[in-house]
Amino acid sequence: LKETFSGVKGAIFLDRDRLSLRGFSGNYGHGVLEELNAEVTELTTKPKYDLTVKAFFEAGKTLEILKALYAKQSSRVAQQLEGIEVSGITGLDLNLQGNLKELTPSEYSGAIRLKNASFSHQAFLLELSTLTGEIAFNKEMLTLKDLKGTVWESSFSLNGTVDRYRNSPVLDIGIVGELAQETVEALVGERLRKGLSFG
């Protein structure tokens, strides 16, 4: 964690071999920690944790958190995240479970809530902007829920899933949108565009 927490409030309970953090909220850097709850069990033997976070961050900070999560989970996903540039506001819901001594979660799930965000990747020539919607994830699947935005002046809406996204992705995605002239020109290039006409 590179930022600092401030204005934090919540309750801590200790009951034999169980430590509980309940209803924590506050600020983290320029973000807002809406709610954090955690349970650490088997404190004296093999401590296990269950952490749930609901927060709002700048998109770049959310990307940093995801990079840290996948650094030891999937080298493929970690490499793909390295080429991403993002901006805007994102909400992050996250649940992590695992062995406290190892820290790296054995189970995780969550959702990224986008609000007027933009996205680009160095491997592609396009930039997605005015993004809203939700991307839910766990260890096996990504789920796109009403993901809307624009690309090269064309609007789009995505819904669907990406199964086994960490290794051998299987896509089941539906897209609805309007194709603007600027988009066609960008896709097909000037030479092919001469054979097209727009009404």
C-alpha positions as protocol buffer text, in pm:
chain_id: "A"
residue {
  index: 1
  type: LEU
  ca { x: 0 y: 0 z: 0 }
}
residue {
  index: 2
  type: LYS
  ca { x: 158 y: 327 z: -112 }
}
residue {
  index: 3
  type: GLU
  ca { x: -110 y: 568 z: 14 }
}
residue {
  index: 4
  type: THR
  ca { x: -210 y: 648 z: 371 }
}
residue {
  index: 5
  type: PHE
  ca { x: -541 y: 606 z: 548 }
}
residue {
  index: 6
  type: SER
  ca { x: -711 y: 900 z: 719 }
}
residue {
  index: 7
  type: GLY
  ca { x: -1036 y: 966 z: 901 }
}
residue {
  index: 8
  type: VAL
  ca { x: -1075 y: 596 z: 968 }
}
residue {
  index: 9
  type: LYS
  ca { x: -1345 y: 472 z: 1203 }
}
residue {
  index: 10
  type: GLY
  ca { x: -1481 y: 129 z: 1282 }
}
residue {
  index: 11
  type: ALA
  ca { x: -1499 y: -139 z: 1550 }
}
residue {
  index: 12
  type: ILE
  ca { x: -1250 y: -412 z: 1647 }
}
residue {
  index: 13
  type: PHE
  ca { x: -1352 y: -724 z: 1836 }
}
residue {
  index: 14
  type: LEU
  ca { x: -1133 y: -1000 z: 1977 }
}
residue {
  index: 15
  type: ASP
  ca { x: -1295 y: -1325 z: 2091 }
}
residue {
  index: 16
  type: ARG
  ca { x: -1051 y: -1604 z: 2179 }
}
residue {
  index: 17
  type: ASP
  ca { x: -894 y: -1701 z: 1846 }
}
residue {
  index: 18
  type: ARG
  ca { x: -1108 y: -1469 z: 1629 }
}
residue {
  index: 19
  type: LEU
  ca { x: -1031 y: -1106 z: 1537 }
}
residue {
  index: 20
  type: SER
  ca { x: -1308 y: -904 z: 1372 }
}
residue {
  index: 21
  type: LEU
  ca { x: -1298 y: -563 z: 1201 }
}
residue {
  index: 22
  type: ARG
  ca { x: -1646 y: -430 z: 1135 }
}
residue {
  index: 23
  type: GLY
  ca { x: -1787 y: -125 z: 962 }
}
residue {
  index: 24
  type: PHE
  ca { x: -1456 y: 47 z: 891 }
}
residue {
  index: 25
  type: SER
  ca { x: -1471 y: 356 z: 669 }
}
residue {
  index: 26
  type: GLY
  ca { x: -1249 y: 652 z: 585 }
}
residue {
  index: 27
  type: ASN
  ca { x: -1018 y: 785 z: 316 }
}
residue {
  index: 28
  type: TYR
  ca { x: -732 y: 613 z: 136 }
}
residue {
  index: 29
  type: GLY
  ca { x: -519 y: 858 z: -61 }
}
residue {
  index: 30
  type: HIS
  ca { x: -763 y: 1038 z: -290 }
}
residue {
  index: 31
  type: GLY
  ca { x: -1014 y: 755 z: -263 }
}
residue {
  index: 32
  type: VAL
  ca { x: -1300 y: 678 z: -27 }
}
residue {
  index: 33
  type: LEU
  ca { x: -1324 y: 358 z: 174 }
}
residue {
  index: 34
  type: GLU
  ca { x: -1700 y: 311 z: 204 }
}
residue {
  index: 35
  type: GLU
  ca { x: -1690 y: -6 z: 410 }
}
residue {
  index: 36
  type: LEU
  ca { x: -1437 y: -265 z: 519 }
}
residue {
  index: 37
  type: ASN
  ca { x: -1514 y: -581 z: 712 }
}
residue {
  index: 38
  type: ALA
  ca { x: -1268 y: -855 z: 801 }
}
residue {
  index: 39
  type: GLU
  ca { x: -1246 y: -1175 z: 1002 }
}
residue {
  index: 40
  type: VAL
  ca { x: -924 y: -1348 z: 1107 }
}
residue {
  index: 41
  type: THR
  ca { x: -986 y: -1692 z: 1255 }
}
residue {
  index: 42
  type: GLU
  ca { x: -765 y: -1960 z: 1410 }
}
residue {
  index: 43
  type: LEU
  ca { x: -527 y: -1690 z: 1536 }
}
residue {
  index: 44
  type: THR
  ca { x: -315 y: -1927 z: 1745 }
}
residue {
  index: 45
  type: THR
  ca { x: -279 y: -2204 z: 1487 }
}
residue {
  index: 46
  type: LYS
  ca { x: -321 y: -2135 z: 1115 }
}
residue {
  index: 47
  type: PRO
  ca { x: -467 y: -1784 z: 1081 }
}
residue {
  index: 48
  type: LYS
  ca { x: -716 y: -1746 z: 797 }
}
residue {
  index: 49
  type: TYR
  ca { x: -861 y: -1418 z: 677 }
}
residue {
  index: 50
  type: ASP
  ca { x: -1181 y: -1312 z: 501 }
}
residue {
  index: 51
  type: LEU
  ca { x: -1171 y: -948 z: 387 }
}
residue {
  index: 52
  type: THR
  ca { x: -1449 y: -752 z: 216 }
}
residue {
  index: 53
  type: VAL
  ca { x: -1397 y: -399 z: 83 }
}
residue {
  index: 54
  type: LYS
  ca { x: -1629 y: -151 z: -86 }
}
residue {
  index: 55
  type: ALA
  ca { x: -1457 y: 167 z: -208 }
}
residue {
  index: 56
  type: PHE
  ca { x: -1427 y: 442 z: -468 }
}
residue {
  index: 57
  type: PHE
  ca { x: -1090 y: 517 z: -628 }
}
residue {
  index: 58
  type: GLU
  ca { x: -941 y: 694 z: -924 }
}
residue {
  index: 59
  type: ALA
  ca { x: -918 y: 436 z: -1203 }
}
residue {
  index: 60
  type: GLY
  ca { x: -538 y: 433 z: -1186 }
}
residue {
  index: 61
  type: LYS
  ca { x: -544 y: 332 z: -819 }
}
residue {
  index: 62
  type: THR
  ca { x: -792 y: 51 z: -890 }
}
residue {
  index: 63
  type: LEU
  ca { x: -556 y: -72 z: -1163 }
}
residue {
  index: 64
  type: GLU
  ca { x: -267 y: -74 z: -914 }
}
residue {
  index: 65
  type: ILE
  ca { x: -473 y: -287 z: -674 }
}
residue {
  index: 66
  type: LEU
  ca { x: -560 y: -534 z: -950 }
}
residue {
  index: 67
  type: LYS
  ca { x: -194 y: -557 z: -1057 }
}
residue {
  index: 68
  type: ALA
  ca { x: -98 y: -641 z: -700 }
}
residue {
  index: 69
  type: LEU
  ca { x: -374 y: -902 z: -679 }
}
residue {
  index: 70
  type: TYR
  ca { x: -274 y: -1081 z: -1000 }
}
residue {
  index: 71
  type: ALA
  ca { x: 103 y: -1048 z: -960 }
}
residue {
  index: 72
  type: LYS
  ca { x: 119 y: -1391 z: -793 }
}
residue {
  index: 73
  type: GLN
  ca { x: -209 y: -1529 z: -927 }
}
residue {
  index: 74
  type: SER
  ca { x: -160 y: -1522 z: -1303 }
}
residue {
  index: 75
  type: SER
  ca { x: 148 y: -1403 z: -1492 }
}
residue {
  index: 76
  type: ARG
  ca { x: -62 y: -1387 z: -1810 }
}
residue {
  index: 77
  type: VAL
  ca { x: -317 y: -1147 z: -1659 }
}
residue {
  index: 78
  type: ALA
  ca { x: -43 y: -946 z: -1487 }
}
residue {
  index: 79
  type: GLN
  ca { x: 135 y: -892 z: -1820 }
}
residue {
  index: 80
  type: GLN
  ca { x: -189 y: -782 z: -1988 }
}
residue {
  index: 81
  type: LEU
  ca { x: -260 y: -533 z: -1711 }
}
residue {
  index: 82
  type: GLU
  ca { x: 83 y: -373 z: -1761 }
}
residue {
  index: 83
  type: GLY
  ca { x: -19 y: -233 z: -2099 }
}
residue {
  index: 84
  type: ILE
  ca { x: -336 y: -62 z: -1978 }
}
residue {
  index: 85
  type: GLU
  ca { x: -389 y: 310 z: -1932 }
}
residue {
  index: 86
  type: VAL
  ca { x: -706 y: 424 z: -1754 }
}
residue {
  index: 87
  type: SER
  ca { x: -865 y: 739 z: -1616 }
}
residue {
  index: 88
  type: GLY
  ca { x: -1192 y: 832 z: -1449 }
}
residue {
  index: 89
  type: ILE
  ca { x: -1368 y: 712 z: -1137 }
}
residue {
  index: 90
  type: THR
  ca { x: -1419 y: 348 z: -1041 }
}
residue {
  index: 91
  type: GLY
  ca { x: -1597 y: 174 z: -760 }
}
residue {
  index: 92
  type: LEU
  ca { x: -1432 y: -142 z: -633 }
}
residue {
  index: 93
  type: ASP
  ca { x: -1600 y: -426 z: -448 }
}
residue {
  index: 94
  type: LEU
  ca { x: -1352 y: -690 z: -339 }
}
residue {
  index: 95
  type: ASN
  ca { x: -1354 y: -1007 z: -132 }
}
residue {
  index: 96
  type: LEU
  ca { x: -1029 y: -1185 z: -46 }
}
residue {
  index: 97
  type: GLN
  ca { x: -986 y: -1510 z: 146 }
}
residue {
  index: 98
  type: GLY
  ca { x: -671 y: -1697 z: 235 }
}
residue {
  index: 99
  type: ASN
  ca { x: -398 y: -1792 z: 480 }
}
residue {
  index: 100
  type: LEU
  ca { x: -272 y: -1489 z: 672 }
}
residue {
  index: 101
  type: LYS
  ca { x: 89 y: -1613 z: 672 }
}
residue {
  index: 102
  type: GLU
  ca { x: 94 y: -1642 z: 292 }
}
residue {
  index: 103
  type: LEU
  ca { x: -109 y: -1323 z: 229 }
}
residue {
  index: 104
  type: THR
  ca { x: -172 y: -1417 z: -137 }
}
residue {
  index: 105
  type: PRO
  ca { x: -547 y: -1494 z: -146 }
}
residue {
  index: 106
  type: SER
  ca { x: -656 y: -1848 z: -228 }
}
residue {
  index: 107
  type: GLU
  ca { x: -1001 y: -1721 z: -326 }
}
residue {
  index: 108
  type: TYR
  ca { x: -1113 y: -1382 z: -452 }
}
residue {
  index: 109
  type: SER
  ca { x: -1405 y: -1214 z: -624 }
}
residue {
  index: 110
  type: GLY
  ca { x: -1528 y: -865 z: -683 }
}
residue {
  index: 111
  type: ALA
  ca { x: -1662 y: -605 z: -920 }
}
residue {
  index: 112
  type: ILE
  ca { x: -1532 y: -287 z: -1082 }
}
residue {
  index: 113
  type: ARG
  ca { x: -1797 y: -19 z: -1126 }
}
residue {
  index: 114
  type: LEU
  ca { x: -1709 y: 232 z: -1398 }
}
residue {
  index: 115
  type: LYS
  ca { x: -1828 y: 592 z: -1417 }
}
residue {
  index: 116
  type: ASN
  ca { x: -1722 y: 805 z: -1714 }
}
residue {
  index: 117
  type: ALA
  ca { x: -1392 y: 620 z: -1739 }
}
residue {
  index: 118
  type: SER
  ca { x: -1157 y: 577 z: -2035 }
}
residue {
  index: 119
  type: PHE
  ca { x: -945 y: 277 z: -2129 }
}
residue {
  index: 120
  type: SER
  ca { x: -666 y: 206 z: -2375 }
}
residue {
  index: 121
  type: HIS
  ca { x: -408 y: -69 z: -2418 }
}
residue {
  index: 122
  type: GLN
  ca { x: -69 y: -46 z: -2589 }
}
residue {
  index: 123
  type: ALA
  ca { x: -148 y: -359 z: -2793 }
}
residue {
  index: 124
  type: PHE
  ca { x: -449 y: -194 z: -2961 }
}
residue {
  index: 125
  type: LEU
  ca { x: -503 y: 124 z: -3160 }
}
residue {
  index: 126
  type: LEU
  ca { x: -837 y: 211 z: -3006 }
}
residue {
  index: 127
  type: GLU
  ca { x: -942 y: 399 z: -2696 }
}
residue {
  index: 128
  type: LEU
  ca { x: -1268 y: 338 z: -2515 }
}
residue {
  index: 129
  type: SER
  ca { x: -1418 y: 644 z: -2346 }
}
residue {
  index: 130
  type: THR
  ca { x: -1721 y: 751 z: -2139 }
}
residue {
  index: 131
  type: LEU
  ca { x: -1732 y: 399 z: -1997 }
}
residue {
  index: 132
  type: THR
  ca { x: -2005 y: 308 z: -1751 }
}
residue {
  index: 133
  type: GLY
  ca { x: -2117 y: -30 z: -1624 }
}
residue {
  index: 134
  type: GLU
  ca { x: -1972 y: -315 z: -1425 }
}
residue {
  index: 135
  type: ILE
  ca { x: -1705 y: -582 z: -1466 }
}
residue {
  index: 136
  type: ALA
  ca { x: -1743 y: -862 z: -1213 }
}
residue {
  index: 137
  type: PHE
  ca { x: -1466 y: -1117 z: -1163 }
}
residue {
  index: 138
  type: ASN
  ca { x: -1356 y: -1426 z: -973 }
}
residue {
  index: 139
  type: LYS
  ca { x: -1077 y: -1679 z: -1027 }
}
residue {
  index: 140
  type: GLU
  ca { x: -1247 y: -1833 z: -1331 }
}
residue {
  index: 141
  type: MET
  ca { x: -1470 y: -1577 z: -1503 }
}
residue {
  index: 142
  type: LEU
  ca { x: -1519 y: -1213 z: -1601 }
}
residue {
  index: 143
  type: THR
  ca { x: -1877 y: -1091 z: -1638 }
}
residue {
  index: 144
  type: LEU
  ca { x: -1958 y: -771 z: -1829 }
}
residue {
  index: 145
  type: LYS
  ca { x: -2281 y: -607 z: -1712 }
}
residue {
  index: 146
  type: ASP
  ca { x: -2427 y: -322 z: -1920 }
}
residue {
  index: 147
  type: LEU
  ca { x: -2081 y: -197 z: -2013 }
}
residue {
  index: 148
  type: LYS
  ca { x: -2144 y: 111 z: -2228 }
}
residue {
  index: 149
  type: GLY
  ca { x: -1913 y: 362 z: -2388 }
}
residue {
  index: 150
  type: THR
  ca { x: -1780 y: 509 z: -2711 }
}
residue {
  index: 151
  type: VAL
  ca { x: -1497 y: 423 z: -2948 }
}
residue {
  index: 152
  type: TRP
  ca { x: -1405 y: 646 z: -3242 }
}
residue {
  index: 153
  type: GLU
  ca { x: -1735 y: 837 z: -3207 }
}
residue {
  index: 154
  type: SER
  ca { x: -1941 y: 514 z: -3211 }
}
residue {
  index: 155
  type: SER
  ca { x: -2145 y: 405 z: -2908 }
}
residue {
  index: 156
  type: PHE
  ca { x: -2160 y: 46 z: -2787 }
}
residue {
  index: 157
  type: SER
  ca { x: -2309 y: -170 z: -2515 }
}
residue {
  index: 158
  type: LEU
  ca { x: -2153 y: -500 z: -2401 }
}
residue {
  index: 159
  type: ASN
  ca { x: -2294 y: -787 z: -2198 }
}
residue {
  index: 160
  type: GLY
  ca { x: -2150 y: -1132 z: -2154 }
}
residue {
  index: 161
  type: THR
  ca { x: -1876 y: -1343 z: -2000 }
}
residue {
  index: 162
  type: VAL
  ca { x: -1513 y: -1439 z: -2048 }
}
residue {
  index: 163
  type: ASP
  ca { x: -1461 y: -1785 z: -1900 }
}
residue {
  index: 164
  type: ARG
  ca { x: -1113 y: -1915 z: -1806 }
}
residue {
  index: 165
  type: TYR
  ca { x: -978 y: -1564 z: -1868 }
}
residue {
  index: 166
  type: ARG
  ca { x: -651 y: -1630 z: -1681 }
}
residue {
  index: 167
  type: ASN
  ca { x: -533 y: -1903 z: -1918 }
}
residue {
  index: 168
  type: SER
  ca { x: -744 y: -1996 z: -2222 }
}
residue {
  index: 169
  type: PRO
  ca { x: -1022 y: -1736 z: -2257 }
}
residue {
  index: 170
  type: VAL
  ca { x: -1363 y: -1844 z: -2389 }
}
residue {
  index: 171
  type: LEU
  ca { x: -1576 y: -1545 z: -2489 }
}
residue {
  index: 172
  type: ASP
  ca { x: -1954 y: -1526 z: -2486 }
}
residue {
  index: 173
  type: ILE
  ca { x: -2021 y: -1156 z: -2542 }
}
residue {
  index: 174
  type: GLY
  ca { x: -2302 y: -967 z: -2711 }
}
residue {
  index: 175
  type: ILE
  ca { x: -2245 y: -617 z: -2848 }
}
residue {
  index: 176
  type: VAL
  ca { x: -2499 y: -359 z: -2960 }
}
residue {
  index: 177
  type: GLY
  ca { x: -2403 y: -22 z: -3104 }
}
residue {
  index: 178
  type: GLU
  ca { x: -2409 y: 241 z: -3373 }
}
residue {
  index: 179
  type: LEU
  ca { x: -2128 y: 256 z: -3628 }
}
residue {
  index: 180
  type: ALA
  ca { x: -2021 y: 613 z: -3702 }
}
residue {
  index: 181
  type: GLN
  ca { x: -1837 y: 718 z: -4018 }
}
residue {
  index: 182
  type: GLU
  ca { x: -1527 y: 808 z: -3817 }
}
residue {
  index: 183
  type: THR
  ca { x: -1513 y: 455 z: -3682 }
}
residue {
  index: 184
  type: VAL
  ca { x: -1529 y: 294 z: -4025 }
}
residue {
  index: 185
  type: GLU
  ca { x: -1258 y: 526 z: -4152 }
}
residue {
  index: 186
  type: ALA
  ca { x: -1033 y: 438 z: -3862 }
}
residue {
  index: 187
  type: LEU
  ca { x: -1092 y: 65 z: -3907 }
}
residue {
  index: 188
  type: VAL
  ca { x: -1064 y: 23 z: -4283 }
}
residue {
  index: 189
  type: GLY
  ca { x: -825 y: 304 z: -4368 }
}
residue {
  index: 190
  type: GLU
  ca { x: -831 y: 563 z: -4644 }
}
residue {
  index: 191
  type: ARG
  ca { x: -771 y: 320 z: -4932 }
}
residue {
  index: 192
  type: LEU
  ca { x: -1069 y: 97 z: -4857 }
}
residue {
  index: 193
  type: ARG
  ca { x: -1285 y: 392 z: -4754 }
}
residue {
  index: 194
  type: LYS
  ca { x: -1286 y: 523 z: -5114 }
}
residue {
  index: 195
  type: GLY
  ca { x: -1511 y: 234 z: -5208 }
}
residue {
  index: 196
  type: LEU
  ca { x: -1765 y: 318 z: -4936 }
}
residue {
  index: 197
  type: SER
  ca { x: -2034 y: 581 z: -4924 }
}
residue {
  index: 198
  type: PHE
  ca { x: -2228 y: 714 z: -4628 }
}
residue {
  index: 199
  type: GLY
  ca { x: -2582 y: 846 z: -4634 }
}
